[in-house]
Amino acid sequence: MKALRIALASAGLAFAASAHAQQPAAAPTPAVHETAAPAGNHVMEGVAAWYGQKFAGRRTASGKRFNPNALTAAHPTLPFGTHVKVINTRNNRSVTVTINDRGPTSSKRMLDVSAAAAKKLGFVRAGLTDVKLEIAS
């Protein structure tokens, strides 16, 4: 019985080795590079919310610590470091923020801004507002 197990194990190893040898080498995977967001007339519209003190000091998806007093924002797809002009379409106030996090977690929103950005945009009390985004860089 022991000899049968050894023979079967050897046959299995030989089969696995021959199957591996017959497979073509996999092509190297190209490095993934984040590309810059298109500048100029690239405009998006949707709903923004803000987040603040509760997340202060926590690491953002970019690896930087969240500072509610900085002019930053979370967007699901824009590259980190992208500068975006955010315009509150309800009062026409605007601010330029830097994307440094991923979010929002709700599909009903397109952007989460820091408390400082929400204050400049004039929607801290409301919590949500309609915005237009223009890619600055």
TIVO-2410 file (N, C-alpha, C; in nm, 3 decimals):
# residues 137
REC num residu      c1      c2      c3 atome chaine
REC   1      M   0.082  -0.118   0.000     N      A
REC   1      M   0.000   0.000   0.000    CA      A
REC   1      M   0.087   0.126   0.000     C      A
REC   2      K   0.193   0.125   0.083     N      A
REC   2      K   0.282   0.240   0.090    CA      A
REC   2      K   0.351   0.260  -0.045     C      A
REC   3      A   0.390   0.150  -0.110     N      A
REC   3      A   0.456   0.160  -0.241    CA      A
REC   3      A   0.361   0.219  -0.344     C      A
REC   4      L   0.233   0.184  -0.336     N      A
REC   4      L   0.133   0.238  -0.429    CA      A
REC   4      L   0.118   0.388  -0.411     C      A
REC   5      R   0.115   0.435  -0.285     N      A
REC   5      R   0.105   0.578  -0.258    CA      A
REC   5      R   0.225   0.653  -0.314     C      A
REC   6      I   0.343   0.597  -0.295     N      A
REC   6      I   0.466   0.661  -0.345    CA      A
REC   6      I   0.464   0.666  -0.497     C      A
REC   7      A   0.420   0.559  -0.561     N      A
REC   7      A   0.414   0.555  -0.708    CA      A
REC   7      A   0.314   0.658  -0.760     C      A
REC   8      L   0.196   0.667  -0.695     N      A
REC   8      L   0.096   0.763  -0.737    CA      A
REC   8      L   0.144   0.907  -0.715     C      A
REC   9      A   0.211   0.931  -0.605     N      A
REC   9      A   0.264   1.064  -0.576    CA      A
REC   9      A   0.370   1.103  -0.678     C      A
REC  10      S   0.457   1.009  -0.713     N      A
REC  10      S   0.561   1.036  -0.813    CA      A
REC  10      S   0.500   1.064  -0.949     C      A
REC  11      A   0.397   0.986  -0.984     N      A
REC  11      A   0.330   1.007  -1.113    CA      A
REC  11      A   0.262   1.143  -1.115     C      A
REC  12      G   0.202   1.181  -1.006     N      A
REC  12      G   0.137   1.312  -0.998    CA      A
REC  12      G   0.236   1.426  -1.013     C      A
REC  13      L   0.353   1.414  -0.947     N      A
REC  13      L   0.455   1.517  -0.959    CA      A
REC  13      L   0.507   1.525  -1.102     C      A
REC  14      A   0.528   1.411  -1.164     N      A
REC  14      A   0.577   1.409  -1.302    CA      A
REC  14      A   0.474   1.473  -1.395     C      A
REC  15      F   0.345   1.445  -1.375     N      A
REC  15      F   0.239   1.503  -1.458    CA      A
REC  15      F   0.234   1.654  -1.439     C      A
REC  16      A   0.243   1.699  -1.314     N      A
REC  16      A   0.237   1.842  -1.285    CA      A
REC  16      A   0.356   1.914  -1.347     C      A
REC  17      A   0.473   1.854  -1.340     N      A
REC  17      A   0.593   1.915  -1.398    CA      A
REC  17      A   0.581   1.924  -1.549     C      A
REC  18      S   0.529   1.820  -1.614     N      A
REC  18      S   0.517   1.822  -1.760    CA      A
REC  18      S   0.408   1.921  -1.803     C      A
REC  19      A   0.301   1.933  -1.727     N      A
REC  19      A   0.194   2.027  -1.760    CA      A
REC  19      A   0.246   2.170  -1.748     C      A
REC  20      H   0.327   2.196  -1.646     N      A
REC  20      H   0.383   2.329  -1.626    CA      A
REC  20      H   0.480   2.363  -1.738     C      A
REC  21      A   0.558   2.268  -1.781     N      A
REC  21      A   0.658   2.291  -1.885    CA      A
REC  21      A   0.591   2.322  -2.019     C      A
REC  22      Q   0.470   2.274  -2.043     N      A
REC  22      Q   0.404   2.293  -2.171    CA      A
REC  22      Q   0.332   2.427  -2.181     C      A
REC  23      Q   0.312   2.496  -2.072     N      A
REC  23      Q   0.239   2.622  -2.075    CA      A
REC  23      Q   0.332   2.733  -2.123     C      A
REC  24      P   0.282   2.821  -2.211     N      A
REC  24      P   0.366   2.932  -2.255    CA      A
REC  24      P   0.390   3.030  -2.140     C      A
REC  25      A   0.501   3.098  -2.148     N      A
REC  25      A   0.533   3.195  -2.043    CA      A
REC  25      A   0.434   3.310  -2.049     C      A
REC  26      A   0.390   3.353  -1.934     N      A
REC  26      A   0.294   3.463  -1.927    CA      A
REC  26      A   0.365   3.593  -1.962     C      A
REC  27      A   0.294   3.679  -2.033     N      A
REC  27      A   0.351   3.809  -2.068    CA      A
REC  27      A   0.360   3.894  -1.942     C      A
REC  28      P   0.466   3.972  -1.930     N      A
REC  28      P   0.478   4.055  -1.810    CA      A
REC  28      P   0.364   4.156  -1.803     C      A
REC  29      T   0.315   4.177  -1.683     N      A
REC  29      T   0.206   4.271  -1.662    CA      A
REC  29      T   0.262   4.412  -1.667     C      A
REC  30      P   0.204   4.499  -1.749     N      A
REC  30      P   0.255   4.636  -1.754    CA      A
REC  30      P   0.228   4.709  -1.623     C      A
REC  31      A   0.317   4.798  -1.588     N      A
REC  31      A   0.298   4.877  -1.466    CA      A
REC  31      A   0.178   4.968  -1.483     C      A
REC  32      V   0.102   4.983  -1.378     N      A
REC  32      V  -0.015   5.069  -1.383    CA      A
REC  32      V   0.029   5.208  -1.335     C      A
REC  33      H   0.005   5.308  -1.418     N      A
REC  33      H   0.039   5.445  -1.383    CA      A
REC  33      H  -0.088   5.527  -1.378     C      A
REC  34      E  -0.101   5.608  -1.274     N      A
REC  34      E  -0.215   5.698  -1.267    CA      A
REC  34      E  -0.189   5.811  -1.364     C      A
REC  35      T  -0.281   5.835  -1.452     N      A
REC  35      T  -0.264   5.943  -1.548    CA      A
REC  35      T  -0.329   6.069  -1.497     C      A
REC  36      A  -0.280   6.179  -1.545     N      A
REC  36      A  -0.336   6.307  -1.503    CA      A
REC  36      A  -0.477   6.322  -1.557     C      A
REC  37      A  -0.560   6.387  -1.480     N      A
REC  37      A  -0.697   6.413  -1.523    CA      A
REC  37      A  -0.695   6.518  -1.632     C      A
REC  38      P  -0.789   6.511  -1.725     N      A
REC  38      P  -0.791   6.610  -1.832    CA      A
REC  38      P  -0.823   6.748  -1.778     C      A
REC  39      A  -0.745   6.846  -1.819     N      A
REC  39      A  -0.767   6.983  -1.774    CA      A
REC  39      A  -0.856   7.056  -1.873     C      A
REC  40      G  -0.902   7.171  -1.832     N      A
REC  40      G  -0.978   7.254  -1.924    CA      A
REC  40      G  -1.126   7.239  -1.908     C      A
REC  41      N  -1.195   7.201  -2.016     N      A
REC  41      N  -1.341   7.201  -2.019    CA      A
REC  41      N  -1.405   7.077  -1.959     C      A
REC  42      H  -1.330   6.996  -1.888     N      A
REC  42      H  -1.386   6.875  -1.828    CA      A
REC  42      H  -1.471   6.915  -1.707     C      A
REC  43      V  -1.603   6.901  -1.719     N      A
REC  43      V  -1.695   6.945  -1.614    CA      A
REC  43      V  -1.783   6.828  -1.572     C      A
REC  44      M  -1.805   6.817  -1.442     N      A
REC  44      M  -1.895   6.715  -1.387    CA      A
REC  44      M  -1.993   6.786  -1.294     C      A
REC  45      E  -2.113   6.733  -1.285     N      A
REC  45      E  -2.211   6.790  -1.194    CA      A
REC  45      E  -2.272   6.680  -1.108     C      A
REC  46      G  -2.302   6.714  -0.983     N      A
REC  46      G  -2.360   6.617  -0.892    CA      A
REC  46      G  -2.378   6.676  -0.754     C      A
REC  47      V  -2.383   6.590  -0.654     N      A
REC  47      V  -2.407   6.631  -0.516    CA      A
REC  47      V  -2.279   6.610  -0.435     C      A
REC  48      A  -2.250   6.707  -0.349     N      A
REC  48      A  -2.135   6.697  -0.260    CA      A
REC  48      A  -2.181   6.700  -0.115     C      A
REC  49      A  -2.103   6.634  -0.030     N      A
REC  49      A  -2.122   6.637   0.115    CA      A
REC  49      A  -1.987   6.675   0.175     C      A
REC  50      W  -1.983   6.689   0.306     N      A
REC  50      W  -1.854   6.718   0.369    CA      A
REC  50      W  -1.830   6.625   0.486     C      A
REC  51      Y  -1.703   6.610   0.519     N      A
REC  51      Y  -1.666   6.531   0.636    CA      A
REC  51      Y  -1.558   6.606   0.713     C      A
REC  52      G  -1.557   6.586   0.844     N      A
REC  52      G  -1.471   6.670   0.926    CA      A
REC  52      G  -1.401   6.605   1.041     C      A
REC  53      Q  -1.421   6.661   1.159     N      A
REC  53      Q  -1.342   6.629   1.278    CA      A
REC  53      Q  -1.339   6.480   1.312     C      A
REC  54      K  -1.447   6.409   1.285     N      A
REC  54      K  -1.453   6.267   1.317    CA      A
REC  54      K  -1.340   6.189   1.250     C      A
REC  55      F  -1.296   6.235   1.131     N      A
REC  55      F  -1.193   6.165   1.055    CA      A
REC  55      F  -1.055   6.229   1.067     C      A
REC  56      A  -1.042   6.333   1.146     N      A
REC  56      A  -0.915   6.405   1.160    CA      A
REC  56      A  -0.803   6.310   1.203     C      A
REC  57      G  -0.693   6.317   1.133     N      A
REC  57      G  -0.576   6.236   1.166    CA      A
REC  57      G  -0.575   6.097   1.106     C      A
REC  58      R  -0.688   6.051   1.056     N      A
REC  58      R  -0.691   5.919   0.992    CA      A
REC  58      R  -0.624   5.926   0.855     C      A
REC  59      R  -0.568   5.815   0.812     N      A
REC  59      R  -0.505   5.810   0.681    CA      A
REC  59      R  -0.611   5.807   0.571     C      A
REC  60      T  -0.588   5.887   0.469     N      A
REC  60      T  -0.676   5.886   0.352    CA      A
REC  60      T  -0.628   5.776   0.258     C      A
REC  61      A  -0.701   5.753   0.151     N      A
REC  61      A  -0.662   5.650   0.055    CA      A
REC  61      A  -0.528   5.682  -0.011     C      A
REC  62      S  -0.490   5.810  -0.015     N      A
REC  62      S  -0.361   5.848  -0.073    CA      A
REC  62      S  -0.246   5.826   0.024     C      A
REC  63      G  -0.279   5.795   0.149     N      A
REC  63      G  -0.175   5.772   0.250    CA      A
REC  63      G  -0.151   5.893   0.339     C      A
REC  64      K  -0.203   6.008   0.300     N      A
REC  64      K  -0.185   6.128   0.381    CA      A
REC  64      K  -0.290   6.132   0.491     C      A
REC  65      R  -0.257   6.199   0.600     N      A
REC  65      R  -0.351   6.211   0.710    CA      A
REC  65      R  -0.456   6.318   0.677     C      A
REC  66      F  -0.582   6.287   0.710     N      A
REC  66      F  -0.690   6.380   0.683    CA      A
REC  66      F  -0.684   6.498   0.777     C      A
REC  67      N  -0.691   6.617   0.720     N      A
REC  67      N  -0.694   6.742   0.796    CA      A
REC  67      N  -0.822   6.815   0.757     C      A
REC  68      P  -0.920   6.827   0.846     N      A
REC  68      P  -1.045   6.893   0.811    CA      A
REC  68      P  -1.030   7.041   0.778     C      A
REC  69      N  -0.915   7.100   0.816     N      A
REC  69      N  -0.890   7.242   0.789    CA      A
REC  69      N  -0.820   7.265   0.655     C      A
REC  70      A  -0.784   7.159   0.586     N      A
REC  70      A  -0.720   7.171   0.454    CA      A
REC  70      A  -0.827   7.167   0.346     C      A
REC  71      L  -0.795   7.221   0.230     N      A
REC  71      L  -0.890   7.223   0.119    CA      A
REC  71      L  -0.869   7.098   0.034     C      A
REC  72      T  -0.932   6.988   0.078     N      A
REC  72      T  -0.916   6.859   0.013    CA      A
REC  72      T  -1.053   6.797  -0.014     C      A
REC  73      A  -1.052   6.689  -0.093     N      A
REC  73      A  -1.177   6.621  -0.126    CA      A
REC  73      A  -1.152   6.475  -0.159     C      A
REC  74      A  -1.261   6.398  -0.153     N      A
REC  74      A  -1.260   6.256  -0.190    CA      A
REC  74      A  -1.345   6.240  -0.316     C      A
REC  75      H  -1.290   6.170  -0.414     N      A
REC  75      H  -1.361   6.143  -0.539    CA      A
REC  75      H  -1.331   5.998  -0.577     C      A
REC  76      P  -1.429   5.926  -0.636     N      A
REC  76      P  -1.407   5.784  -0.663    CA      A
REC  76      P  -1.303   5.752  -0.770     C      A
REC  77      T  -1.280   5.842  -0.867     N      A
REC  77      T  -1.191   5.805  -0.978    CA      A
REC  77      T  -1.081   5.904  -1.012     C      A
REC  78      L  -1.094   6.029  -0.978     N      A
REC  78      L  -0.991   6.126  -1.015    CA      A
REC  78      L  -0.859   6.092  -0.948     C      A
REC  79      P  -0.748   6.110  -1.019     N      A
REC  79      P  -0.617   6.078  -0.960    CA      A
REC  79      P  -0.586   6.165  -0.839     C      A
REC  80      F  -0.516   6.107  -0.742     N      A
REC  80      F  -0.472   6.183  -0.626    CA      A
REC  80      F  -0.385   6.299  -0.673     C      A
REC  81      G  -0.401   6.413  -0.609     N      A
REC  81      G  -0.322   6.530  -0.645    CA      A
REC  81      G  -0.390   6.619  -0.748     C      A
REC  82      T  -0.502   6.573  -0.804     N      A
REC  82      T  -0.574   6.654  -0.902    CA      A
REC  82      T  -0.637   6.774  -0.831     C      A
REC  83      H  -0.620   6.891  -0.890     N      A
REC  83      H  -0.682   7.013  -0.836    CA      A
REC  83      H  -0.814   7.033  -0.908     C      A
REC  84      V  -0.920   7.050  -0.830     N      A
REC  84      V  -1.054   7.061  -0.884    CA      A
REC  84      V  -1.120   7.187  -0.830     C      A
REC  85      K  -1.175   7.266  -0.921     N      A
REC  85      K  -1.254   7.382  -0.880    CA      A
REC  85      K  -1.396   7.331  -0.855     C      A
REC  86      V  -1.444   7.350  -0.732     N      A
REC  86      V  -1.577   7.306  -0.694    CA      A
REC  86      V  -1.665   7.431  -0.684     C      A
REC  87      I  -1.776   7.431  -0.756     N      A
REC  87      I  -1.867   7.545  -0.755    CA      A
REC  87      I  -2.000   7.500  -0.697     C      A
REC  88      N  -2.043   7.566  -0.590     N      A
REC  88      N  -2.173   7.540  -0.530    CA      A
REC  88      N  -2.275   7.608  -0.621     C      A
REC  89      T  -2.356   7.529  -0.691     N      A
REC  89      T  -2.449   7.586  -0.788    CA      A
REC  89      T  -2.569   7.654  -0.722     C      A
REC  90      R  -2.584   7.638  -0.593     N      A
REC  90      R  -2.696   7.704  -0.522    CA      A
REC  90      R  -2.664   7.849  -0.485     C      A
REC  91      N  -2.533   7.878  -0.462     N      A
REC  91      N  -2.497   8.015  -0.422    CA      A
REC  91      N  -2.381   8.072  -0.505     C      A
REC  92      N  -2.329   7.993  -0.598     N      A
REC  92      N  -2.221   8.032  -0.690    CA      A
REC  92      N  -2.086   8.056  -0.621     C      A
REC  93      R  -2.070   8.009  -0.497     N      A
REC  93      R  -1.940   8.018  -0.429    CA      A
REC  93      R  -1.853   7.904  -0.480     C      A
REC  94      S  -1.720   7.927  -0.483     N      A
REC  94      S  -1.630   7.824  -0.534    CA      A
REC  94      S  -1.503   7.816  -0.451     C      A
REC  95      V  -1.437   7.703  -0.463     N      A
REC  95      V  -1.310   7.678  -0.397    CA      A
REC  95      V  -1.235   7.573  -0.478     C      A
REC  96      T  -1.103   7.580  -0.477     N      A
REC  96      T  -1.022   7.477  -0.542    CA      A
REC  96      T  -0.970   7.381  -0.436     C      A
REC  97      V  -0.995   7.253  -0.456     N      A
REC  97      V  -0.953   7.149  -0.362    CA      A
REC  97      V  -0.857   7.052  -0.430     C      A
REC  98      T  -0.786   6.976  -0.350     N      A
REC  98      T  -0.697   6.873  -0.400    CA      A
REC  98      T  -0.756   6.737  -0.366     C      A
REC  99      I  -0.764   6.647  -0.465     N      A
REC  99      I  -0.816   6.513  -0.440    CA      A
REC  99      I  -0.709   6.432  -0.367     C      A
REC 100      N  -0.744   6.383  -0.247     N      A
REC 100      N  -0.648   6.303  -0.170    CA      A
REC 100      N  -0.711   6.181  -0.106     C      A
REC 101      D  -0.836   6.152  -0.143     N      A
REC 101      D  -0.905   6.039  -0.081    CA      A
REC 101      D  -1.004   5.979  -0.180     C      A
REC 102      R  -1.053   5.860  -0.150     N      A
REC 102      R  -1.154   5.793  -0.231    CA      A
REC 102      R  -1.287   5.803  -0.159     C      A
REC 103      G  -1.390   5.815  -0.233     N      A
REC 103      G  -1.525   5.829  -0.179    CA      A
REC 103      G  -1.603   5.906  -0.282     C      A
REC 104      P  -1.720   5.942  -0.254     N      A
REC 104      P  -1.803   5.912  -0.138    CA      A
REC 104      P  -1.846   5.765  -0.136     C      A
REC 105      T  -1.895   5.724  -0.023     N      A
REC 105      T  -1.941   5.585  -0.010    CA      A
REC 105      T  -2.085   5.569  -0.056     C      A
REC 106      S  -2.152   5.679  -0.081     N      A
REC 106      S  -2.290   5.674  -0.130    CA      A
REC 106      S  -2.292   5.701  -0.280     C      A
REC 107      S  -2.368   5.624  -0.354     N      A
REC 107      S  -2.377   5.643  -0.499    CA      A
REC 107      S  -2.457   5.769  -0.534     C      A
REC 108      K  -2.522   5.828  -0.435     N      A
REC 108      K  -2.601   5.950  -0.460    CA      A
REC 108      K  -2.514   6.076  -0.461     C      A
REC 109      R  -2.387   6.064  -0.417     N      A
REC 109      R  -2.297   6.178  -0.413    CA      A
REC 109      R  -2.178   6.153  -0.505     C      A
REC 110      M  -2.121   6.261  -0.556     N      A
REC 110      M  -2.003   6.247  -0.641    CA      A
REC 110      M  -1.876   6.298  -0.574     C      A
REC 111      L  -1.889   6.368  -0.462     N      A
REC 111      L  -1.773   6.430  -0.399    CA      A
REC 111      L  -1.798   6.447  -0.250     C      A
REC 112      D  -1.694   6.424  -0.171     N      A
REC 112      D  -1.695   6.459  -0.030    CA      A
REC 112      D  -1.582   6.559  -0.010     C      A
REC 113      V  -1.612   6.675   0.045     N      A
REC 113      V  -1.511   6.777   0.067    CA      A
REC 113      V  -1.481   6.790   0.216     C      A
REC 114      S  -1.366   6.848   0.247     N      A
REC 114      S  -1.329   6.872   0.387    CA      A
REC 114      S  -1.420   6.979   0.446     C      A
REC 115      A  -1.418   6.989   0.579     N      A
REC 115      A  -1.500   7.089   0.648    CA      A
REC 115      A  -1.461   7.229   0.604     C      A
REC 116      A  -1.332   7.255   0.584     N      A
REC 116      A  -1.287   7.387   0.541    CA      A
REC 116      A  -1.342   7.422   0.403     C      A
REC 117      A  -1.342   7.326   0.312     N      A
REC 117      A  -1.397   7.351   0.179    CA      A
REC 117      A  -1.547   7.374   0.186     C      A
REC 118      A  -1.617   7.297   0.269     N      A
REC 118      A  -1.762   7.314   0.285    CA      A
REC 118      A  -1.794   7.452   0.340     C      A
REC 119      K  -1.711   7.499   0.431     N      A
REC 119      K  -1.732   7.633   0.489    CA      A
REC 119      K  -1.717   7.739   0.380     C      A
REC 120      K  -1.614   7.729   0.297     N      A
REC 120      K  -1.593   7.826   0.189    CA      A
REC 120      K  -1.706   7.818   0.086     C      A
REC 121      L  -1.759   7.698   0.066     N      A
REC 121      L  -1.869   7.680  -0.030    CA      A
REC 121      L  -2.005   7.717   0.029     C      A
REC 122      G  -2.011   7.734   0.161     N      A
REC 122      G  -2.132   7.779   0.227    CA      A
REC 122      G  -2.240   7.674   0.245     C      A
REC 123      F  -2.200   7.547   0.271     N      A
REC 123      F  -2.305   7.446   0.292    CA      A
REC 123      F  -2.282   7.359   0.415     C      A
REC 124      V  -2.210   7.411   0.514     N      A
REC 124      V  -2.186   7.333   0.636    CA      A
REC 124      V  -2.318   7.298   0.703     C      A
REC 125      R  -2.404   7.394   0.719     N      A
REC 125      R  -2.531   7.370   0.788    CA      A
REC 125      R  -2.620   7.273   0.710     C      A
REC 126      A  -2.627   7.289   0.579     N      A
REC 126      A  -2.712   7.203   0.494    CA      A
REC 126      A  -2.659   7.060   0.487     C      A
REC 127      G  -2.528   7.044   0.489     N      A
REC 127      G  -2.469   6.909   0.482    CA      A
REC 127      G  -2.447   6.857   0.342     C      A
REC 128      L  -2.536   6.892   0.251     N      A
REC 128      L  -2.527   6.851   0.109    CA      A
REC 128      L  -2.554   6.971   0.021     C      A
REC 129      T  -2.497   6.970  -0.099     N      A
REC 129      T  -2.529   7.075  -0.196    CA      A
REC 129      T  -2.502   7.024  -0.337     C      A
REC 130      D  -2.564   7.091  -0.433     N      A
REC 130      D  -2.538   7.061  -0.574    CA      A
REC 130      D  -2.412   7.135  -0.614     C      A
REC 131      V  -2.322   7.064  -0.685     N      A
REC 131      V  -2.195   7.123  -0.725    CA      A
REC 131      V  -2.165   7.096  -0.871     C      A
REC 132      K  -2.077   7.179  -0.923     N      A
REC 132      K  -2.018   7.157  -1.054    CA      A
REC 132      K  -1.867   7.149  -1.031     C      A
REC 133      L  -1.801   7.051  -1.093     N      A
REC 133      L  -1.656   7.036  -1.079    CA      A
REC 133      L  -1.590   7.070  -1.210     C      A
REC 134      E  -1.482   7.147  -1.202     N      A
REC 134      E  -1.400   7.176  -1.319    CA      A
REC 134      E  -1.258   7.133  -1.284     C      A
REC 135      I  -1.198   7.049  -1.368     N      A
REC 135      I  -1.062   7.004  -1.344    CA      A
REC 135      I  -0.968   7.120  -1.369     C      A
REC 136      A  -0.890   7.156  -1.265     N      A
REC 136      A  -0.795   7.267  -1.276    CA      A
REC 136      A  -0.658   7.217  -1.319     C      A
REC 137      S  -0.618   7.099  -1.273     N      A
REC 137      S  -0.490   7.040  -1.314    CA      A
REC 137      S  -0.486   6.894  -1.279     C      A
***
